[in-house]
């Protein structure tokens, strides 16, 4: 857990943040922006999909023979299948956590929030790696700020990857109605429609989504931010 907390600070910016400056309006040419998810992913019985790991299982980076595929963000179809198997239904304004560690978007959530949740599901169980998600959006593992960069890019809330220290000044100060980001120089996590999205949760449960509270002993050192309107 300590590794997860310590790996998203300014050191990551020096090693893994080759992104454009603050005035850039588009991601680096070396990056491929994740596809946006304009609709909420809701359980659909019988949806065909590639297999996902069983509930509670963590995806691992392959070290097998050349040619063996590495973990990648899961497809919408794979996520749909897992949500359908969970039997969970969407609530009105609160995200629902499935037993397998995925999030069901609230019915009344704005499109951007639905997109954040859908993108979060795509990488929820991918492994942690220091600097993961900074050289490219589509990665085999993600650190804390790389995880948030991925889901925010999918929802068009960011146009480049950022480290946790940069998220200290992202958006507007204070909590948001739907999305609240906590960030300091060493770590970042967020709440989306009531669920926590965090690499520490990944270490504890096998998924970045959890329902744990923000009870860090150093919580006062975190800047609290939100996207305007969200």
N, C-alpha and C positions, 0 to 999 in steps of 0.2 A: 504493500500500500504506500509505503513511503516513497518508493520509486515513482509511482504514479503521480504523487503530489508534487514531487520536486522536478519533474521533467518538462514542464511547460513554461518555464521562465524565460528570461532574456537570453540565457545561453542558447536556447533553441533558435532564437532570432539570428544569432551569429552563424549557427551551423546549418539551419534549414529553412530560412525565410527568404528565398530569392525572388520575392514578389515585387511588383511595381510599387512606386511610392504612393503617398496619400492622395495625390491628385489623379491617379490613374483611374480610368473608367472601365477597364476591362482586365481580365486575368492575364497572366503571362502566357505567351504563345506556347510554352512548354506544358501548360496545364490544360486539362480538358474539363470544362465545367460540368458537374454532374447534372443529369437531366432533371428538370423540375418535375414535380408531381402535382399537377393542377387539381386533382381530385383526392379526397380523403380515401385511404385504403381501408375498406370495410370488409368484414368477413363475407366471402362468397363461396357457398358450398360447391364443391366439385371443381374449383379452379385448378387448372393444370399448372404444375410448377416443378422446378428442379428441387431436389430434396434439400432441406435445411437440417442442421444438427438437431438432435433431440433436445427438449427443454432442459436448461441447465448446463448444456455442453458448450464449451468454448471452442471456437474455430482456432486452429493453430497454423502457423506458417510451415509449409512443407519443406522438408530437408531431404526429400527422396531423390530418386534418379532424375536426370535432366528430362524436361518435357512434362513432368508432373505439374499439374496446375496449382497455383498459389491461391490463397483466399482472396476474394474480391467482394465488393459490396453486393449484397443479394439483390436479385431482380424483384420487380413489383410482383411478378407471378409467384415467386417463392414466398414472399412475405404474405401475399393473399392466402396461400395455402396454409401457412402456419396460423394465421389469424382465424381462418375458417375452422381449423382443427381445435382451436382453443375454445370455441363455443361462446366467446365473449362478444357482447354487443356494445355499441357506442352509447355513451351517456350524452346529456345535452351540452354541458360546458366543462366537463372534467375528463381528462384522458384516462383510459382504463388500462391497467397493467395486466397482461396475460400471464399465466403460469410459466410460459416459456420465455418471459422477459421481453416481450414486444409491447408496443403502445398502440391502443386503438384511439384514433383521433375523435374528439367530441363532435357531435353533429353541428353545433353552432359555431365552431371555430372558424376564423377567417381562413381564406385559401392559403396564405403564407404559413399559418400555424399548421395546417394540414400537410403542407409540403415539408416543413421542418420535421414533423413526426414521421412522415413516410421515409424521408432520407435518413432519419435517426434509426428507423427499423432496419434499413439496408446495411448499416454498419454496426448495429447494436452488439453483435457477438464477435466481431472481428477483433484480433488480438491488439494488445497495446505495444507500441514501439516508440521510443524517444525520437521525436522528429517526424513521426509518421503522419502523412497527410499534408506535408508542407511542400515537398518537391513536386507533388502531383495530387490533384483531388482524388483520383481513383488510385487507391493504394491497397496494400495487403494488410496494413496495420495502422493505427492512428493513436497519437498522443492526445492529451486533453484539449489543447487548442486546435489541433488538426481535426479532431472530431467535430468541434463546433464550427470550424471553417467549412467543413464538408456540408453539413446540414444547412448552414446559412447561405452558402453559395447556391444550393439547390433551390432555395426559396427566394433567391435574389436579394438577400439581406446583406451580403458581402460580395465584393467583386475581386477579392484576392484572399489568400490565406494569411492569417494573423497569429501571433503568439499571445499568450495570456496577458502579458504586460500591455499590449496594444488594446485588448478588450477592456482594460480599465477605463478607457475613454471612448469606447464605442457607444453609439446611440445617444440616449438621454439618461440623466441620472435618476436613480430610484427604481423601484419594482414596476413591472408592467402588468397589464391585465392578463396577458396570455404567456409572455416569455420574460423571464428575469434571469440575467446573467450575473454571476459572481466571479470576479477576477482580481488577482493580484499578480505580482511579478513571478510567482512560483507555480500558480495553479489556476484553473478556471473550471467552472461547472455551471449548469443552468437548470431552471425549472420551466417546463413547457406544459401548459394546461394542467398544472398540479403534479406532474411527474418529474423526477430528477433525471438528468442526463449527465453522466459522469464516468470517467475512467476508474475512479475509486470503486464505484458500484460494480464495474466490470470485474475487478479483482475479487470482490466479495461474492458475486452472484453469477457471473458469467455473462452478464448483459450490462450495457451502459444505462439502461432504464431501471429505475427503482422508485420506491415510494418513501425512501428515507428522508428525514428532515435535515435542514441545514443546521447541524449542531456542532460544527467545527469549533474547537476551543479558540482558534484565531480568527473567527468569522469577522471580527471588527476590522481586520486588515484587508478585507476584500471590498473592492468597489462594486456597487450594485447598479446595474445598467439595464436599459430596455430599448427596444426599437420603437420609434414614434408610432403611435397608433396601435401597438401591440402590447 
